Amino acid sequence: MPAHAAPREGGVDPKLVPQRRLSSGAAMPAIGLGTFGSDHVTPAEIADAVKGAAAVGYRHFDCASVYGNEKEVGGALEAIVAGGVDRSELWVTSKVWNDRHSDVIASCEQSLADLRLEYLDLYLIHWPFPNFHPPGCDVSFRGSGAEAYIHEHYMRTWRQMEQLADRGLARHIGTSNMTIPKLKLLLRDARIKPAVNEMELHPHFQQQELFEFVRANGIEPVGYSPLGSPGRPDRDRTPEDTSPTEDPVIRATAEQHGVHPAAVCLKWAVQRGQTPIPFSVNPRNFTANLRAVVEDPLSEDEMQAIAKIDRNCRLIKGQVFLWKDGQSWEDLWDVNGEITPP
């Protein structure tokens, strides 16, 4: 690594960050910086966080068009490369939003233009439902064109994703917020299999069955909300929610290691085999998050203790993606093992 690209004091040498080997053979850093904060953090602040994160050793950045900040993040990525980090060292993900399922290629090209990149390392279908909702709406909103998961429609979107891969605009394609029944159909019908499934994963929501399924099928699990999403929108909060960083087992483990509970959640995630993408614009916090996964690993006993605190507590329930009145958010997640019918 060129001297001028060395990590800032207190940072981490990117070569020390664990890597995930994808089915293609490509290496993906096993921790990334999330960039969703558009409901409470400005795009400029997130761009500054991306530059700061790169300076302390991050090379993986998880973006999406719907976050409304890809232009600013693109300026940050351009500055990072100009500062001596080779593009090949970066892993940049973006996602197609629900209202562009029929226009995937143009959506990807817009993200590439905004991010000032010639290719994406990974492009995901953000949600399997093509259901648009306006910013700031409440959980009761239902769009006039909202529909259930219809596999034939999803496959039309996936065929466009495969074209992106064929053209080299996205070196890998993947899914997000999918379930086992939906993934089984996709794996049956896809010409190019998904490289990644992005999903909510934290110690209170371990999704063991889905986690094992994706890994058994050569799909890497990327975990969002790895700290329990303390900054999630109010519409995603319910009285039953719990916080993994407040869990007695997590707190006791953190005290034993002399770190914040967030660090324990991230150590657990990386050692378990998923790739967390915590969001922070605070340099102290995003630096500590990165250091957590390269230092002082959890013991096997500690890993087993955390495995026992799963509460099946989904925090990002997705109510705005439902397609008719009178539904429960569980209908999005096929909790009975079958795709919820229209």
C-alpha positions in Angstrom: 0.0 0.0 0.0 1.5 3.4 -0.9 2.7 5.4 2.0 0.1 8.2 1.3 -2.7 5.6 1.5 -1.6 4.1 4.9 -4.4 4.1 7.5 -4.7 7.1 9.8 -3.1 6.7 13.3 -5.4 4.5 15.3 -6.8 2.9 12.2 -6.4 -0.6 10.8 -4.3 -1.9 7.9 -6.9 -3.1 5.4 -4.8 -6.2 4.8 -5.6 -7.3 8.4 -9.4 -7.1 7.9 -11.0 -10.6 7.4 -12.2 -11.3 3.9 -15.1 -13.4 2.5 -14.3 -15.5 -0.5 -17.4 -15.4 -2.8 -18.4 -18.2 -5.1 -16.7 -16.3 -7.9 -13.4 -16.4 -6.1 -13.5 -12.6 -5.4 -12.6 -11.4 -1.9 -15.0 -9.1 -0.1 -14.0 -7.3 3.2 -15.9 -8.9 6.1 -17.0 -5.6 7.5 -18.3 -2.6 5.6 -19.6 0.9 6.3 -23.4 1.3 5.8 -24.5 4.6 4.3 -28.2 4.6 5.2 -28.8 7.6 7.4 -30.9 9.8 5.1 -33.7 10.2 7.6 -31.4 11.9 10.2 -28.0 12.6 8.7 -27.2 14.8 5.7 -25.6 13.4 2.6 -22.5 15.6 3.2 -22.0 14.1 6.6 -22.2 10.6 5.2 -19.7 11.5 2.5 -17.4 12.8 5.1 -17.8 9.5 7.0 -17.0 7.5 3.9 -13.7 9.5 3.5 -13.0 9.2 7.2 -13.7 5.5 7.2 -11.4 4.9 4.2 -8.7 6.8 6.1 -8.8 4.4 9.0 -8.9 1.3 6.9 -12.4 0.6 5.6 -12.6 -0.7 2.0 -16.2 -1.9 1.9 -19.1 0.6 1.4 -22.7 -0.4 1.2 -24.8 2.1 -0.8 -28.2 2.3 -2.4 -30.0 4.7 -4.7 -32.9 5.2 -2.2 -30.6 6.5 0.4 -30.4 9.8 -1.6 -26.7 10.4 -1.1 -24.9 8.5 -3.8 -23.8 11.7 -5.6 -22.1 12.8 -2.4 -20.7 9.4 -1.7 -19.4 9.3 -5.2 -17.4 12.5 -4.6 -16.0 10.8 -1.5 -15.0 7.7 -3.4 -13.4 9.8 -6.1 -11.3 11.6 -3.4 -10.3 8.2 -1.8 -9.0 6.9 -5.1 -7.2 10.2 -5.8 -5.6 9.9 -2.4 -3.9 6.7 -3.3 -6.3 3.8 -2.7 -6.6 1.8 -5.9 -10.1 1.2 -7.1 -9.5 -2.6 -7.1 -9.0 -2.3 -3.3 -12.6 -1.0 -2.8 -15.8 -3.0 -2.5 -18.8 -0.9 -3.4 -22.3 -2.2 -3.3 -25.5 -0.5 -4.5 -29.1 -1.5 -4.9 -32.1 -1.1 -7.2 -35.1 0.4 -5.5 -38.6 -1.0 -5.6 -39.9 1.4 -8.2 -37.2 0.5 -10.7 -37.7 -3.3 -10.9 -38.6 -3.0 -14.6 -35.8 -0.5 -15.3 -32.8 -2.1 -13.6 -30.1 -1.3 -16.1 -30.9 2.4 -16.2 -31.1 2.4 -12.4 -27.6 0.8 -12.1 -26.2 3.2 -14.7 -27.5 6.1 -12.7 -25.9 4.8 -9.5 -22.6 4.3 -11.4 -22.8 7.9 -12.6 -23.6 9.2 -9.2 -20.9 7.1 -7.5 -18.4 8.0 -10.2 -17.5 4.4 -10.9 -17.1 2.3 -14.0 -18.4 -0.8 -12.3 -20.0 -1.9 -9.0 -18.6 -4.8 -7.1 -22.1 -5.9 -6.1 -25.6 -4.8 -7.1 -28.6 -6.0 -5.2 -32.4 -6.1 -5.6 -33.2 -4.0 -2.4 -36.5 -5.6 -1.6 -38.4 -8.4 -3.4 -41.5 -6.3 -3.6 -41.9 -3.6 -6.3 -43.9 -1.4 -3.9 -43.1 2.2 -3.8 -43.8 4.4 -0.7 -43.1 8.1 -0.3 -40.5 9.3 2.2 -41.9 9.9 5.7 -45.1 7.9 5.2 -46.5 5.8 8.1 -46.8 2.0 8.2 -50.4 2.1 7.0 -49.4 3.5 3.5 -50.3 1.2 0.6 -49.3 2.2 -2.9 -51.9 1.9 -5.7 -49.7 -0.5 -7.6 -48.4 -2.5 -4.7 -48.3 -6.3 -5.2 -47.2 -9.4 -3.4 -44.1 -11.4 -4.3 -44.8 -12.8 -7.8 -42.0 -15.0 -8.9 -42.4 -14.4 -12.6 -42.2 -10.7 -12.0 -39.1 -11.1 -9.8 -37.4 -13.2 -12.5 -38.0 -10.5 -15.0 -36.0 -8.2 -12.7 -33.4 -10.8 -12.1 -32.8 -11.3 -15.9 -32.0 -7.6 -16.0 -29.6 -8.1 -13.1 -27.9 -10.9 -15.1 -27.5 -8.5 -18.0 -25.6 -6.1 -15.7 -23.2 -8.9 -14.8 -22.8 -9.9 -18.5 -21.9 -6.3 -19.4 -19.5 -5.9 -16.4 -21.5 -3.1 -14.9 -21.9 -5.2 -11.7 -19.2 -7.8 -11.1 -21.6 -9.6 -8.7 -25.4 -9.6 -8.3 -27.4 -10.5 -5.3 -30.5 -10.3 -3.2 -31.7 -8.6 -0.1 -34.6 -9.2 2.3 -35.3 -12.6 0.8 -36.7 -15.7 2.5 -35.9 -19.4 2.0 -39.0 -20.1 -0.1 -38.3 -17.1 -2.4 -34.6 -18.0 -2.7 -35.4 -21.6 -3.5 -37.3 -20.5 -6.6 -34.6 -18.0 -7.6 -31.9 -20.7 -7.2 -34.0 -23.0 -9.4 -34.5 -20.5 -12.2 -31.4 -18.2 -12.2 -28.7 -18.4 -14.8 -26.4 -16.4 -12.5 -26.8 -17.3 -8.9 -26.9 -14.6 -6.2 -23.5 -14.0 -4.7 -24.9 -12.4 -1.5 -28.1 -12.1 0.4 -28.3 -8.9 2.6 -30.5 -9.5 5.6 -31.1 -8.3 9.2 -28.7 -10.1 11.5 -27.8 -9.3 15.1 -27.5 -11.3 18.4 -31.3 -10.9 19.0 -32.2 -11.9 15.4 -29.8 -14.5 14.3 -32.0 -16.1 11.5 -30.2 -19.4 11.9 -32.2 -21.3 9.4 -31.8 -18.7 6.7 -28.2 -18.1 7.6 -27.4 -21.8 7.2 -29.5 -22.0 4.0 -27.6 -19.2 2.2 -24.2 -20.5 3.2 -25.1 -24.0 2.1 -26.0 -22.6 -1.3 -22.8 -20.6 -1.8 -24.4 -17.2 -0.9 -22.6 -14.9 1.5 -24.8 -13.4 4.2 -24.4 -9.7 4.7 -25.9 -8.4 7.9 -27.6 -5.1 8.2 -28.6 -3.6 11.6 -25.8 -5.5 13.3 -26.0 -3.4 16.4 -29.8 -3.5 16.6 -30.4 -0.3 14.4 -30.7 2.2 17.3 -31.2 5.0 14.7 -34.0 3.2 12.7 -37.1 5.2 11.7 -39.9 5.5 14.3 -42.2 3.6 12.0 -40.1 0.5 12.4 -40.3 0.6 16.2 -42.8 -1.6 18.2 -43.1 -2.0 22.0 -41.8 -5.6 21.7 -38.4 -4.6 20.3 -35.3 -5.4 22.2 -31.8 -4.1 22.0 -28.8 -6.5 21.6 -26.4 -3.9 23.0 -28.4 -3.9 26.2 -28.5 -7.7 26.6 -26.8 -8.8 29.8 -24.7 -11.4 28.0 -23.4 -8.9 25.5 -22.7 -6.3 28.2 -20.9 -8.8 30.4 -18.8 -9.9 27.5 -18.0 -6.3 26.6 -16.9 -5.7 30.2 -14.7 -8.7 30.1 -13.0 -7.4 27.0 -13.0 -3.8 28.0 -14.9 -2.7 24.9 -18.3 -1.2 24.1 -21.2 -3.7 23.6 -21.3 -2.7 19.9 -17.8 -4.2 19.5 -19.0 -7.5 20.9 -21.9 -7.6 18.4 -19.5 -7.0 15.6 -16.9 -9.6 16.8 -19.7 -12.1 17.0 -21.0 -11.3 13.5 -17.6 -11.7 11.8 -16.6 -14.7 13.7 -19.9 -16.4 13.0 -19.4 -15.9 9.3 -21.5 -13.0 8.2 -20.5 -9.5 7.0 -21.8 -6.7 9.1 -22.3 -3.2 7.7 -22.7 -0.9 10.7 -23.5 2.7 10.0 -21.8 5.6 11.9 -20.7 9.1 11.0 -18.7 9.3 14.3 -15.0 8.8 13.6 -14.5 7.3 17.1 -17.3 4.8 16.6 -16.5 3.7 13.0 -12.9 3.3 13.9 -13.8 1.2 17.0 -16.1 -0.9 14.9 -13.3 -1.7 12.5 -10.8 -2.4 15.2 -13.2 -4.7 16.9 -13.1 -7.3 14.2 -9.3 -7.5 14.0 -8.4 -7.6 17.7 -9.1 -9.7 20.7 -11.6 -12.3 19.3 -14.4 -13.8 21.3 -13.8 -17.3 22.8 -15.8 -20.3 21.7 -17.6 -20.2 25.0 -18.5 -16.6 24.4 -19.7 -17.3 20.9 -21.9 -20.2 22.3 -23.3 -17.9 25.0 -24.3 -15.3 22.4 -25.9 -18.0 20.2 -28.3 -18.7 23.1 -29.6 -15.1 23.4 -31.5 -15.1 20.0 -34.9 -13.6 20.6 -36.2 -13.8 17.0 -36.7 -10.0 17.3 -37.0 -8.6 13.8 -36.5 -4.8 14.0 -36.9 -3.8 10.4 -40.3 -5.2 9.8 -41.0 -3.6 6.4 -44.7 -2.8 6.9 -44.6 -0.2 4.1 -44.0 -3.0 1.6 -47.2 -4.8 2.3 -49.7 -4.8 -0.6 -53.2 -4.7 0.9 -55.0 -3.5 4.0 -55.4 -5.7 7.1 -52.1 -7.5 6.7 -49.5 -8.2 9.3 -45.8 -7.5 8.6 -45.2 -11.3 9.0 -46.8 -11.7 5.6 -43.6 -10.2 4.0 -41.4 -12.9 5.6 -43.1 -16.2 4.8 -42.9 -17.2 8.4 -44.9 -20.5 7.7 -42.3 -21.6 5.1 -44.5 -20.7 2.2 -44.7 -17.6 0.1 -47.6 -15.5 1.2 -50.2 -15.5 -1.6 -51.5 -12.3 -3.3 
